[in-house]
Amino acid sequence: MATFAETMLSKYETLLATSAGLDTVSVDGQSVQYADVEAKYRYWKREVAREKNQRPQAASINLGGF
């Protein structure tokens, strides 16, 4: 069974594939900028990776002390 994050990732993959080249996309009855859909896709992709323990919680750590 797919997790919520996997379901959302699939939803945004479909939206991006069907809406390529458009400036505004309709998501759940709301008008959204295509760039925002891309950002949500990247977010859900990271969440799925976290669920599968394929990505650490911290993307980078600054050890410079500044």
C-alpha positions in Angstrom: 0.0 0.0 0.0 1.3 3.4 -0.9 2.0 6.0 1.8 0.5 9.4 1.7 3.8 10.9 0.5 4.0 8.3 -2.4 0.4 9.2 -3.4 1.2 12.9 -3.4 4.4 12.3 -5.4 2.4 10.3 -8.0 -0.2 13.1 -8.2 2.4 15.8 -8.8 4.3 13.7 -11.3 1.1 13.3 -13.3 0.3 17.1 -13.0 3.8 18.0 -14.3 3.6 15.5 -17.2 0.1 16.7 -18.3 0.8 20.4 -17.8 4.2 20.8 -19.4 4.6 24.3 -21.0 1.7 25.9 -19.1 2.1 28.8 -16.8 -0.9 28.1 -14.5 -2.2 24.7 -13.4 -5.4 23.7 -11.7 -4.8 21.6 -8.6 -7.8 20.4 -6.6 -9.9 23.3 -8.1 -7.3 26.0 -7.3 -5.2 27.8 -9.9 -1.5 27.4 -9.1 1.7 28.5 -10.8 3.6 25.8 -12.6 6.8 26.6 -10.6 4.8 26.0 -7.4 3.8 22.6 -8.7 7.5 21.8 -9.4 8.4 22.9 -5.8 5.7 20.6 -4.3 7.0 17.7 -6.5 10.5 18.2 -5.2 9.2 18.3 -1.6 7.2 15.1 -1.9 10.1 13.4 -3.6 12.3 14.2 -0.6 9.6 13.0 1.8 9.4 9.6 0.0 13.2 9.3 0.1 13.1 10.0 3.8 10.4 7.4 4.4 12.6 4.8 2.7 15.7 6.0 4.6 17.5 6.9 1.4 18.2 10.5 2.4 19.5 12.0 5.6 17.4 14.5 7.5 20.0 17.3 7.1 21.0 18.0 3.5 24.2 19.7 4.6 25.9 20.8 7.8 28.1 23.9 8.1 31.0 23.0 10.4 32.8 26.3 9.8 31.6 27.9 13.1 30.4 31.1 11.5 
